Amino acid sequence: MSRNIIKDYFCTTKRKNMKKTHIIALVLIAISITILISYTGNLTTYETIASAQQKPGKFVNLIAKIDKNQPMEYDSKKDANYLAFTAIDTLGNTVKVVYHNTKPQDMEKSDRVVLKGRIDGDHFECKEILLKCPSKYKDDTKAVAKGLATGS
């Protein structure tokens, strides 16, 4: 009889511990799912100008070139926090870009730019500009050839 009492005690205790473990595991899973959902809401995709225009108001990233044939509107004396220019994507589509911040240094020298923002009516309201300057990352062919010849 005492054997059954001891067996019942350990089985009941084990069941209680299993239930606590299950509850803790479920809470951790729920927290993980919540964190993942919150991160997926902040994900943005790279869009073309045409696809961004079909999603007005949605935050997107555009990879484009600055149209050097169109004038850039920037006057640091009049308004240092206003920059407007025309961007061209890889498909040849163009859009006017308005950026309410100071003009990035060496922007004219940049080959490509990443524009983060949203379409607002007839223009792209830009929140951040990232410059892509491949000349900084290209190897100097003469230096590479010299390094190969000397074995360094």
N, CA and C atoms as an extended XYZ file, in Angstrom:
456
Properties=species:S:1:pos:R:3:atomname:S:1:resname:S:1:resid:I:1 pbc="F F F"
N         0.816       -1.186        0.000 N   MET     1
C         0.000        0.000        0.000 CA  MET     1
C         0.857        1.247        0.000 C   MET     1
N         1.918        1.296        0.780 N   SER     2
C         2.790        2.465        0.808 CA  SER     2
C         3.489        2.639       -0.537 C   SER     2
N         3.662        1.518       -1.210 N   ARG     3
C         4.270        1.586       -2.526 CA  ARG     3
C         3.388        2.363       -3.500 C   ARG     3
N         2.118        2.121       -3.475 N   ASN     4
C         1.177        2.826       -4.347 CA  ASN     4
C         1.117        4.314       -4.013 C   ASN     4
N         1.193        4.654       -2.756 N   ILE     5
C         1.159        6.066       -2.346 CA  ILE     5
C         2.392        6.787       -2.881 C   ILE     5
N         3.556        6.185       -2.740 N   ILE     6
C         4.793        6.785       -3.237 CA  ILE     6
C         4.739        6.899       -4.760 C   ILE     6
N         4.259        5.848       -5.426 N   LYS     7
C         4.157        5.865       -6.883 CA  LYS     7
C         3.212        6.969       -7.340 C   LYS     7
N         2.058        7.103       -6.674 N   ASP     8
C         1.100        8.149       -7.010 CA  ASP     8
C         1.695        9.535       -6.789 C   ASP     8
N         2.443        9.696       -5.724 N   TYR     9
C         3.057       10.992       -5.425 CA  TYR     9
C         4.010       11.411       -6.551 C   TYR     9
N         4.910       10.500       -6.941 N   PHE    10
C         5.888       10.828       -7.980 CA  PHE    10
C         5.224       11.043       -9.338 C   PHE    10
N         4.194       10.260       -9.658 N   CYS    11
C         3.488       10.430      -10.929 CA  CYS    11
C         2.772       11.771      -10.974 C   CYS    11
N         2.136       12.168       -9.873 N   THR    12
C         1.449       13.445       -9.813 CA  THR    12
C         2.451       14.596       -9.920 C   THR    12
N         3.553       14.514       -9.210 N   THR    13
C         4.586       15.547       -9.259 CA  THR    13
C         5.169       15.645      -10.663 C   THR    13
N         5.387       14.515      -11.296 N   LYS    14
C         5.941       14.506      -12.639 CA  LYS    14
C         4.966       15.162      -13.618 C   LYS    14
N         3.681       14.874      -13.464 N   ARG    15
C         2.681       15.488      -14.340 CA  ARG    15
C         2.636       16.996      -14.145 C   ARG    15
N         2.739       17.465      -12.922 N   LYS    16
C         2.728       18.906      -12.662 CA  LYS    16
C         3.947       19.568      -13.301 C   LYS    16
N         5.096       18.929      -13.176 N   ASN    17
C         6.309       19.480      -13.786 CA  ASN    17
C         6.201       19.492      -15.309 C   ASN    17
N         5.615       18.468      -15.865 N   MET    18
C         5.446       18.425      -17.314 CA  MET    18
C         4.520       19.548      -17.761 C   MET    18
N         3.491       19.802      -17.010 N   LYS    19
C         2.560       20.853      -17.380 CA  LYS    19
C         3.245       22.217      -17.308 C   LYS    19
N         4.035       22.451      -16.294 N   LYS    20
C         4.769       23.716      -16.179 CA  LYS    20
C         5.746       23.858      -17.338 C   LYS    20
N         6.429       22.783      -17.681 N   THR    21
C         7.376       22.803      -18.792 CA  THR    21
C         6.662       23.107      -20.105 C   THR    21
N         5.515       22.520      -20.298 N   HIS    22
C         4.737       22.760      -21.512 CA  HIS    22
C         4.285       24.215      -21.576 C   HIS    22
N         3.830       24.734      -20.479 N   ILE    23
C         3.375       26.122      -20.446 CA  ILE    23
C         4.530       27.075      -20.750 C   ILE    23
N         5.676       26.832      -20.145 N   ILE    24
C         6.855       27.678      -20.396 CA  ILE    24
C         7.260       27.589      -21.874 C   ILE    24
N         7.244       26.395      -22.433 N   ALA    25
C         7.600       26.215      -23.844 CA  ALA    25
C         6.618       26.948      -24.749 C   ALA    25
N         5.332       26.859      -24.451 N   LEU    26
C         4.330       27.550      -25.260 CA  LEU    26
C         4.485       29.074      -25.171 C   LEU    26
N         4.786       29.576      -23.987 N   VAL    27
C         5.005       31.018      -23.827 CA  VAL    27
C         6.218       31.459      -24.638 C   VAL    27
N         7.303       30.697      -24.594 N   LEU    28
C         8.508       31.032      -25.365 CA  LEU    28
C         8.238       30.992      -26.867 C   LEU    28
N         7.469       30.021      -27.313 N   ILE    29
C         7.105       29.940      -28.729 CA  ILE    29
C         6.263       31.145      -29.133 C   ILE    29
N         5.305       31.526      -28.290 N   ALA    30
C         4.458       32.682      -28.590 CA  ALA    30
C         5.288       33.964      -28.674 C   ALA    30
N         6.246       34.124      -27.764 N   ILE    31
C         7.121       35.298      -27.783 CA  ILE    31
C         7.963       35.301      -29.060 C   ILE    31
N         8.481       34.152      -29.447 N   SER    32
C         9.289       34.044      -30.670 CA  SER    32
C         8.473       34.409      -31.902 C   SER    32
N         7.259       33.918      -31.972 N   ILE    33
C         6.383       34.224      -33.109 CA  ILE    33
C         6.077       35.717      -33.157 C   ILE    33
N         5.820       36.323      -32.012 N   THR    34
C         5.549       37.759      -31.956 CA  THR    34
C         6.745       38.560      -32.449 C   THR    34
N         7.931       38.187      -32.041 N   ILE    35
C         9.147       38.884      -32.479 CA  ILE    35
C         9.330       38.731      -33.984 C   ILE    35
N         9.139       37.538      -34.515 N   LEU    36
C         9.277       37.319      -35.952 CA  LEU    36
C         8.270       38.140      -36.751 C   LEU    36
N         7.039       38.191      -36.294 N   ILE    37
C         6.011       38.971      -36.982 CA  ILE    37
C         6.360       40.454      -36.956 C   ILE    37
N         6.884       40.946      -35.851 N   SER    38
C         7.236       42.368      -35.778 CA  SER    38
C         8.382       42.703      -36.727 C   SER    38
N         9.318       41.774      -36.927 N   TYR    39
C        10.416       42.026      -37.863 CA  TYR    39
C         9.951       41.958      -39.313 C   TYR    39
N         9.038       41.062      -39.638 N   THR    40
C         8.582       40.974      -41.019 CA  THR    40
C         7.777       42.209      -41.410 C   THR    40
N         7.200       42.895      -40.486 N   GLY    41
C         6.483       44.133      -40.792 CA  GLY    41
C         7.427       45.249      -41.201 C   GLY    41
N         8.691       45.186      -40.787 N   ASN    42
C         9.669       46.220      -41.115 CA  ASN    42
C        10.475       45.909      -42.364 C   ASN    42
N        10.266       44.750      -42.951 N   LEU    43
C        11.029       44.385      -44.135 CA  LEU    43
C        10.565       45.210      -45.325 C   LEU    43
N        11.519       45.697      -46.096 N   THR    44
C        11.184       46.402      -47.320 CA  THR    44
C        11.870       45.693      -48.468 C   THR    44
N        11.336       45.872      -49.635 N   THR    45
C        11.881       45.224      -50.808 CA  THR    45
C        12.446       46.267      -51.756 C   THR    45
N        13.291       45.824      -52.668 N   TYR    46
C        13.793       46.698      -53.710 CA  TYR    46
C        12.784       46.690      -54.847 C   TYR    46
N        12.377       47.849      -55.246 N   GLU    47
C        11.336       47.990      -56.259 CA  GLU    47
C        11.868       48.781      -57.448 C   GLU    47
N        11.186       48.646      -58.575 N   THR    48
C        11.410       49.538      -59.698 CA  THR    48
C        10.511       50.752      -59.498 C   THR    48
N        10.736       51.778      -60.270 N   ILE    49
C         9.903       52.983      -60.136 CA  ILE    49
C         8.458       52.655      -60.477 C   ILE    49
N         8.250       51.866      -61.519 N   ALA    50
C         6.882       51.511      -61.924 CA  ALA    50
C         6.155       50.726      -60.827 C   ALA    50
N         6.836       49.765      -60.215 N   SER    51
C         6.173       48.982      -59.164 CA  SER    51
C         5.951       49.819      -57.903 C   SER    51
N         6.852       50.755      -57.619 N   ALA    52
C         6.666       51.638      -56.463 CA  ALA    52
C         5.479       52.577      -56.680 C   ALA    52
N         5.282       53.004      -57.936 N   GLN    53
C         4.150       53.890      -58.238 CA  GLN    53
C         2.821       53.168      -58.109 C   GLN    53
N         2.829       51.854      -58.213 N   GLN    54
C         1.610       51.073      -58.028 CA  GLN    54
C         1.299       50.848      -56.552 C   GLN    54
N         2.248       51.224      -55.672 N   LYS    55
C         2.062       51.060      -54.225 CA  LYS    55
C         2.259       52.400      -53.530 C   LYS    55
N         1.443       53.400      -53.839 N   PRO    56
C         1.651       54.718      -53.222 CA  PRO    56
C         1.504       54.652      -51.699 C   PRO    56
N         2.426       55.292      -51.013 N   GLY    57
C         2.389       55.329      -49.557 CA  GLY    57
C         3.136       54.196      -48.890 C   GLY    57
N         3.485       53.136      -49.633 N   LYS    58
C         4.212       52.011      -49.050 CA  LYS    58
C         5.706       52.319      -49.069 C   LYS    58
N         6.390       52.031      -47.971 N   PHE    59
C         7.829       52.273      -47.856 CA  PHE    59
C         8.581       51.259      -48.714 C   PHE    59
N         9.421       51.767      -49.630 N   VAL    60
C        10.177       50.902      -50.535 CA  VAL    60
C        11.614       51.399      -50.663 C   VAL    60
N        12.445       50.557      -51.228 N   ASN    61
C        13.818       50.912      -51.588 CA  ASN    61
C        13.916       50.915      -53.096 C   ASN    61
N        14.440       51.986      -53.664 N   LEU    62
C        14.669       52.068      -55.100 CA  LEU    62
C        16.163       52.095      -55.359 C   LEU    62
N        16.615       51.330      -56.337 N   ILE    63
C        17.992       51.440      -56.799 CA  ILE    63
C        17.916       52.167      -58.131 C   ILE    63
N        18.597       53.300      -58.213 N   ALA    64
C        18.487       54.125      -59.409 CA  ALA    64
C        19.780       54.890      -59.656 C   ALA    64
N        19.800       55.570      -60.792 N   LYS    65
C        20.875       56.493      -61.123 CA  LYS    65
C        20.307       57.902      -61.073 C   LYS    65
N        21.164       58.859      -60.819 N   ILE    66
C        20.747       60.253      -60.866 CA  ILE    66
C        20.794       60.689      -62.323 C   ILE    66
N        19.708       61.289      -62.798 N   ASP    67
C        19.656       61.768      -64.180 CA  ASP    67
C        20.499       63.034      -64.284 C   ASP    67
N        21.651       62.902      -64.917 N   LYS    68
C        22.588       64.025      -65.036 CA  LYS    68
C        22.110       65.049      -66.063 C   LYS    68
N        21.130       64.672      -66.920 N   ASN    69
C        20.603       65.575      -67.931 CA  ASN    69
C        19.569       66.544      -67.364 C   ASN    69
N        19.043       66.238      -66.189 N   GLN    70
C        18.058       67.094      -65.534 CA  GLN    70
C        18.742       67.890      -64.418 C   GLN    70
N        18.330       69.138      -64.212 N   PRO    71
C        18.983       69.929      -63.153 CA  PRO    71
C        18.620       69.426      -61.754 C   PRO    71
N        19.596       69.509      -60.858 N   MET    72
C        19.381       69.158      -59.458 CA  MET    72
C        18.999       70.434      -58.721 C   MET    72
N        17.905       70.388      -57.980 N   GLU    73
C        17.446       71.565      -57.240 CA  GLU    73
C        18.005       71.511      -55.824 C   GLU    73
N        18.992       72.353      -55.564 N   TYR    74
C        19.557       72.435      -54.222 CA  TYR    74
C        20.202       73.794      -54.065 C   TYR    74
N        19.762       74.535      -53.055 N   ASP    75
C        20.347       75.838      -52.738 CA  ASP    75
C        20.540       75.884      -51.229 C   ASP    75
N        21.795       75.730      -50.804 N   SER    76
C        22.078       75.654      -49.367 CA  SER    76
C        21.784       76.972      -48.653 C   SER    76
N        21.817       78.078      -49.375 N   LYS    77
C        21.522       79.376      -48.747 CA  LYS    77
C        20.022       79.576      -48.585 C   LYS    77
N        19.252       79.145      -49.562 N   LYS    78
C        17.797       79.314      -49.523 CA  LYS    78
C        17.152       78.308      -48.569 C   LYS    78
N        17.456       77.035      -48.754 N   ASP    79
C        16.915       75.967      -47.905 CA  ASP    79
C        17.873       74.787      -47.967 C   ASP    79
N        18.687       74.635      -46.957 N   ALA    80
C        19.699       73.572      -46.925 CA  ALA    80
C        19.076       72.192      -46.746 C   ALA    80
N        17.808       72.133      -46.387 N   ASN    81
C        17.135       70.854      -46.164 CA  ASN    81
C        16.131       70.541      -47.262 C   ASN    81
N        16.445       70.944      -48.480 N   TYR    82
C        15.599       70.595      -49.624 CA  TYR    82
C        16.487       70.230      -50.800 C   TYR    82
N        16.297       69.034      -51.301 N   LEU    83
C        17.015       68.545      -52.466 CA  LEU    83
C        16.010       67.844      -53.361 C   LEU    83
N        16.030       68.195      -54.640 N   ALA    84
C        15.157       67.532      -55.612 CA  ALA    84
C        15.973       67.201      -56.849 C   ALA    84
N        15.763       66.008      -57.378 N   PHE    85
C        16.450       65.575      -58.591 CA  PHE    85
C        15.612       64.491      -59.249 C   PHE    85
N        16.011       64.111      -60.442 N   THR    86
C        15.308       63.063      -61.176 CA  THR    86
C        16.137       61.787      -61.117 C   THR    86
N        15.470       60.679      -60.829 N   ALA    87
C        16.132       59.378      -60.753 CA  ALA    87
C        15.640       58.493      -61.894 C   ALA    87
N        16.559       57.656      -62.396 N   ILE    88
C        16.246       56.710      -63.473 CA  ILE    88
C        16.560       55.304      -62.963 C   ILE    88
N        15.596       54.385      -63.094 N   ASP    89
C        15.877       53.005      -62.679 CA  ASP    89
C        16.457       52.212      -63.850 C   ASP    89
N        16.725       50.937      -63.643 N   THR    90
C        17.371       50.108      -64.665 CA  THR    90
C        16.477       49.859      -65.875 C   THR    90
N        15.170       50.067      -65.726 N   LEU    91
C        14.236       49.882      -66.840 CA  LEU    91
C        14.019       51.165      -67.631 C   LEU    91
N        14.640       52.262      -67.193 N   GLY    92
C        14.506       53.535      -67.896 CA  GLY    92
C        13.382       54.415      -67.391 C   GLY    92
N        12.654       53.987      -66.373 N   ASN    93
C        11.584       54.808      -65.796 CA  ASN    93
C        12.203       55.928      -64.967 C   ASN    93
N        11.540       57.079      -64.934 N   THR    94
C        12.048       58.217      -64.176 CA  THR    94
C        11.014       58.683      -63.161 C   THR    94
N        11.528       59.303      -62.104 N   VAL    95
C        10.661       59.892      -61.090 CA  VAL    95
C        11.410       61.051      -60.438 C   VAL    95
N        10.658       62.068      -60.074 N   LYS    96
C        11.245       63.181      -59.329 CA  LYS    96
C        11.395       62.740      -57.875 C   LYS    96
N        12.566       62.997      -57.306 N   VAL    97
C        12.854       62.614      -55.930 CA  VAL    97
C        12.976       63.883      -55.099 C   VAL    97
N        12.287       63.926      -53.972 N   VAL    98
C        12.372       65.054      -53.041 CA  VAL    98
C        12.923       64.528      -51.730 C   VAL    98
N        14.000       65.174      -51.282 N   TYR    99
C        14.706       64.747      -50.062 CA  TYR    99
C        14.794       65.954      -49.132 C   TYR    99
N        14.211       65.838      -47.950 N   HIS   100
C        14.198       66.944      -46.981 CA  HIS   100
C        15.309       66.759      -45.959 C   HIS   100
N        16.523       66.926      -46.445 N   ASN   101
C        17.705       66.843      -45.598 CA  ASN   101
C        18.852       67.450      -46.389 C   ASN   101
N        20.017       67.553      -45.788 N   THR   102
C        21.148       68.116      -46.522 CA  THR   102
C        21.605       67.143      -47.606 C   THR   102
N        22.135       67.707      -48.674 N   LYS   103
C        22.595       66.897      -49.801 CA  LYS   103
C        23.814       66.090      -49.386 C   LYS   103
N        23.813       64.787      -49.670 N   PRO   104
C        24.990       63.969      -49.355 CA  PRO   104
C        26.219       64.442      -50.138 C   PRO   104
N        27.356       64.366      -49.500 N   GLN   105
C        28.605       64.787      -50.112 CA  GLN   105
C        28.945       63.871      -51.291 C   GLN   105
N        29.436       64.447      -52.365 N   ASP   106
C        29.842       63.724      -53.581 CA  ASP   106
C        28.701       62.947      -54.228 C   ASP   106
N        27.501       63.453      -54.089 N   MET   107
C        26.347       62.774      -54.664 CA  MET   107
C        26.429       62.732      -56.189 C   MET   107
N        26.951       63.772      -56.796 N   GLU   108
C        27.049       63.828      -58.254 CA  GLU   108
C        28.012       62.781      -58.801 C   GLU   108
N        28.978       62.369      -58.000 N   LYS   109
C        29.975       61.391      -58.434 CA  LYS   109
C        29.480       59.950      -58.303 C   LYS   109
N        28.407       59.767      -57.601 N   SER   110
C        27.903       58.427      -57.333 CA  SER   110
C        27.324       57.791      -58.592 C   SER   110
N        27.655       56.531      -58.790 N   ASP   111
C        27.152       55.800      -59.946 CA  ASP   111
C        25.686       55.414      -59.747 C   ASP   111
N        25.378       54.859      -58.609 N   ARG   112
C        24.008       54.452      -58.277 CA  ARG   112
C        23.678       54.931      -56.870 C   ARG   112
N        22.384       55.044      -56.609 N   VAL   113
C        21.927       55.429      -55.276 CA  VAL   113
C        20.810       54.481      -54.863 C   VAL   113
N        20.716       54.242      -53.573 N   VAL   114
C        19.575       53.525      -53.006 CA  VAL   114
C        18.730       54.572      -52.307 C   VAL   114
N        17.494       54.688      -52.741 N   LEU   115
C        16.567       55.684      -52.200 CA  LEU   115
C        15.543       54.960      -51.345 C   LEU   115
N        15.441       55.364      -50.094 N   LYS   116
C        14.481       54.749      -49.181 CA  LYS   116
C        13.380       55.763      -48.904 C   LYS   116
N        12.154       55.370      -49.201 N   GLY   117
C        11.026       56.286      -48.994 CA  GLY   117
C         9.759       55.731      -49.601 C   GLY   117
N         8.874       56.659      -50.028 N   ARG   118
C         7.582       56.233      -50.578 CA  ARG   118
C         7.118       57.202      -51.655 C   ARG   118
N         6.305       56.689      -52.554 N   ILE   119
C         5.703       57.513      -53.593 CA  ILE   119
C         4.626       58.371      -52.949 C   ILE   119
N         4.682       59.677      -53.221 N   ASP   120
C         3.706       60.623      -52.676 CA  ASP   120
C         3.214       61.490      -53.840 C   ASP   120
N         2.130       61.065      -54.451 N   GLY   121
C         1.602       61.804      -55.592 CA  GLY   121
C         2.474       61.605      -56.818 C   GLY   121
N         3.047       62.705      -57.324 N   ASP   122
C         3.844       62.642      -58.544 CA  ASP   122
C         5.343       62.524      -58.293 C   ASP   122
N         5.756       62.412      -57.031 N   HIS   123
C         7.193       62.341      -56.721 CA  HIS   123
C         7.470       61.268      -55.671 C   HIS   123
N         8.748       60.977      -55.519 N   PHE   124
C         9.208       60.011      -54.515 CA  PHE   124
C         9.701       60.797      -53.314 C   PHE   124
N         9.037       60.640      -52.184 N   GLU   125
C         9.415       61.321      -50.937 CA  GLU   125
C        10.476       60.467      -50.254 C   GLU   125
N        11.712       60.914      -50.344 N   CYS   126
C        12.857       60.136      -49.891 CA  CYS   126
C        13.186       60.449      -48.430 C   CYS   126
N        13.396       59.420      -47.652 N   LYS   127
C        13.772       59.569      -46.237 CA  LYS   127
C        15.264       59.368      -46.029 C   LYS   127
N        15.892       58.545      -46.902 N   GLU   128
C        17.321       58.255      -46.754 CA  GLU   128
C        17.915       57.970      -48.125 C   GLU   128
N        19.136       58.464      -48.344 N   ILE   129
C        19.864       58.211      -49.583 CA  ILE   129
C        21.170       57.518      -49.242 C   ILE   129
N        21.398       56.368      -49.873 N   LEU   130
C        22.664       55.648      -49.723 CA  LEU   130
C        23.396       55.719      -51.057 C   LEU   130
N        24.612       56.200      -51.027 N   LEU   131
C        25.386       56.342      -52.253 CA  LEU   131
C        26.159       55.067      -52.537 C   LEU   131
N        26.156       54.669      -53.781 N   LYS   132
C        26.928       53.515      -54.239 CA  LYS   132
C        27.971       54.050      -55.205 C   LYS   132
N        29.209       53.987      -54.808 N   CYS   133
C        30.282       54.532      -55.612 CA  CYS   133
C        31.262       53.424      -55.954 C   CYS   133
N        31.103       52.761      -57.111 N   PRO   134
C        31.941       51.610      -57.419 CA  PRO   134
C        33.418       51.963      -57.572 C   PRO   134
N        33.735       53.215      -57.862 N   SER   135
C        35.142       53.579      -58.024 CA  SER   135
C        35.926       53.357      -56.734 C   SER   135
N        35.250       53.394      -55.605 N   LYS   136
C        35.924       53.144      -54.328 CA  LYS   136
C        36.271       51.674      -54.155 C   LYS   136
N        35.538       50.792      -54.864 N   TYR   137
C        35.694       49.368      -54.654 CA  TYR   137
C        36.397       48.663      -55.811 C   TYR   137
N        36.612       49.366      -56.917 N   LYS   138
C        37.304       48.754      -58.048 CA  LYS   138
C        38.786       48.657      -57.742 C   LYS   138
N        39.366       47.554      -58.137 N   ASP   139
C        40.805       47.381      -57.950 CA  ASP   139
C        41.541       48.175      -59.007 C   ASP   139
N        42.625       48.779      -58.632 N   ASP   140
C        43.494       49.445      -59.580 CA  ASP   140
C        44.240       48.347      -60.323 C   ASP   140
N        43.983       48.211      -61.622 N   THR   141
C        44.543       47.086      -62.386 CA  THR   141
C        46.065       47.113      -62.399 C   THR   141
N        46.664       48.298      -62.435 N   LYS   142
C        48.133       48.383      -62.434 CA  LYS   142
C        48.695       47.911      -61.093 C   LYS   142
N        48.044       48.273      -59.999 N   ALA   143
C        48.502       47.866      -58.681 CA  ALA   143
C        48.357       46.357      -58.496 C   ALA   143
N        47.251       45.803      -59.028 N   VAL   144
C        47.046       44.360      -58.934 CA  VAL   144
C        48.103       43.626      -59.740 C   VAL   144
N        48.371       44.105      -60.965 N   ALA   145
C        49.377       43.475      -61.814 CA  ALA   145
C        50.762       43.553      -61.166 C   ALA   145
N        51.065       44.712      -60.568 N   LYS   146
C        52.360       44.885      -59.903 CA  LYS   146
C        52.468       43.932      -58.713 C   LYS   146
N        51.393       43.788      -57.946 N   GLY   147
C        51.388       42.897      -56.792 CA  GLY   147
C        51.565       41.442      -57.202 C   GLY   147
N        50.964       41.055      -58.333 N   LEU   148
C        51.119       39.685      -58.816 CA  LEU   148
C        52.551       39.424      -59.298 C   LEU   148
N        53.138       40.460      -59.919 N   ALA   149
C        54.507       40.291      -60.432 CA  ALA   149
C        55.529       40.162      -59.314 C   ALA   149
N        55.305       40.881      -58.198 N   THR   150
C        56.245       40.838      -57.091 CA  THR   150
C        55.944       39.692      -56.134 C   THR   150
N        54.782       39.062      -56.299 N   GLY   151
C        54.438       37.928      -55.444 CA  GLY   151
C        53.843       38.330      -54.111 C   GLY   151
N        53.437       39.599      -53.953 N   SER   152
C        52.822       40.008      -52.670 CA  SER   152
C        51.338       40.003      -52.746 C   SER   152
